[in-house]
Amino acid sequence: MGKRKFNDERIMDILKEHQSGMTVTDVCNKYGISEPTFYRWQSLQLKNVGFDVKRLRALEEENRKLKKLLAETMLAAATLSEMLEKTSNKESA
């Protein structure tokens, strides 16, 4: 397989131009791509949208769990710090 002329981000930009009102023919002529290539990209984008949504939800859930874990860890550290301070004060008195 040859080197790709357009990376994924650039392909998304090209597809967005069509979504903003430019005709498929005009987009293809502007970027020197064939209409079948354009429609293949569009099809792949539609398939990936569902995957991206699932991945986003999974990442959001993981982020929520990590934030909760961080908060619990910070609370435990603060509690231990207070206990250590009280213990140190009793020993020095």
C-alpha positions as CSV (number, residue, x, y, z in Angstrom):
1,M,0.0,0.0,0.0
2,G,1.4,3.4,-1.0
3,K,1.9,6.5,1.2
4,R,-1.3,8.2,2.0
5,K,-1.8,11.7,0.5
6,F,-4.2,12.8,3.3
7,N,-4.0,12.0,7.0
8,D,-7.2,11.3,9.0
9,E,-7.5,14.9,10.3
10,R,-7.2,16.3,6.8
11,I,-9.8,13.8,5.5
12,M,-12.2,15.0,8.2
13,D,-11.6,18.6,7.2
14,I,-12.4,17.7,3.5
15,L,-15.6,15.9,4.6
16,K,-16.6,18.9,6.6
17,E,-16.3,21.2,3.6
18,H,-18.9,19.0,1.9
19,Q,-21.1,19.2,5.0
20,S,-20.9,23.0,4.9
21,G,-22.5,23.1,1.5
22,M,-19.8,22.4,-1.1
23,T,-20.8,19.8,-3.7
24,V,-19.0,16.4,-3.8
25,T,-17.8,17.2,-7.3
26,D,-16.3,20.6,-6.2
27,V,-14.6,19.0,-3.2
28,C,-13.2,16.2,-5.3
29,N,-11.9,18.7,-7.9
30,K,-10.4,21.0,-5.2
31,Y,-8.4,18.2,-3.6
32,G,-7.8,16.0,-6.6
33,I,-9.6,12.9,-5.3
34,S,-12.2,10.7,-7.1
35,E,-15.8,10.6,-6.1
36,P,-15.5,6.9,-5.0
37,T,-12.7,7.9,-2.7
38,F,-14.8,10.7,-1.2
39,Y,-17.7,8.3,-0.7
40,R,-15.4,5.7,0.8
41,W,-14.1,8.2,3.3
42,Q,-17.6,9.3,4.1
43,S,-18.7,5.7,4.7
44,L,-15.7,5.1,7.0
45,Q,-16.4,8.2,8.9
46,L,-20.0,7.1,9.5
47,K,-18.8,3.7,10.8
48,N,-16.3,5.3,13.0
49,V,-18.8,7.7,14.6
50,G,-20.4,4.9,16.5
51,F,-17.0,3.6,17.6
52,D,-15.9,7.1,18.7
53,V,-19.1,7.5,20.8
54,K,-18.6,4.2,22.5
55,R,-14.9,5.0,23.2
56,L,-15.8,8.5,24.5
57,R,-18.3,7.0,26.9
58,A,-15.8,4.4,28.1
59,L,-13.2,7.1,28.6
60,E,-15.6,9.4,30.5
61,E,-16.5,6.5,32.8
62,E,-12.8,5.7,33.4
63,N,-12.2,9.4,34.1
64,R,-15.1,9.5,36.6
65,K,-13.6,6.4,38.4
66,L,-10.1,7.9,38.5
67,K,-11.4,11.2,39.8
68,K,-13.2,9.4,42.6
69,L,-10.1,7.3,43.4
70,L,-8.0,10.5,43.5
71,A,-10.4,12.2,45.8
72,E,-10.5,9.2,48.2
73,T,-6.7,9.0,48.1
74,M,-6.3,12.7,48.9
75,L,-8.8,12.4,51.8
76,A,-6.8,9.4,53.2
77,A,-3.6,11.3,52.9
78,A,-5.0,14.4,54.6
79,T,-6.4,12.2,57.4
80,L,-3.0,10.4,57.9
81,S,-1.3,13.8,57.9
82,E,-3.6,15.1,60.6
83,M,-3.1,11.9,62.7
84,L,0.7,12.2,62.3
85,E,0.6,15.8,63.4
86,K,-1.5,15.0,66.5
87,T,0.9,12.1,67.3
88,S,3.9,14.3,66.9
89,N,2.4,17.0,69.1
90,K,1.6,14.5,71.9
91,E,5.2,13.1,71.9
92,S,6.8,16.5,72.0
93,A,4.6,17.7,74.9
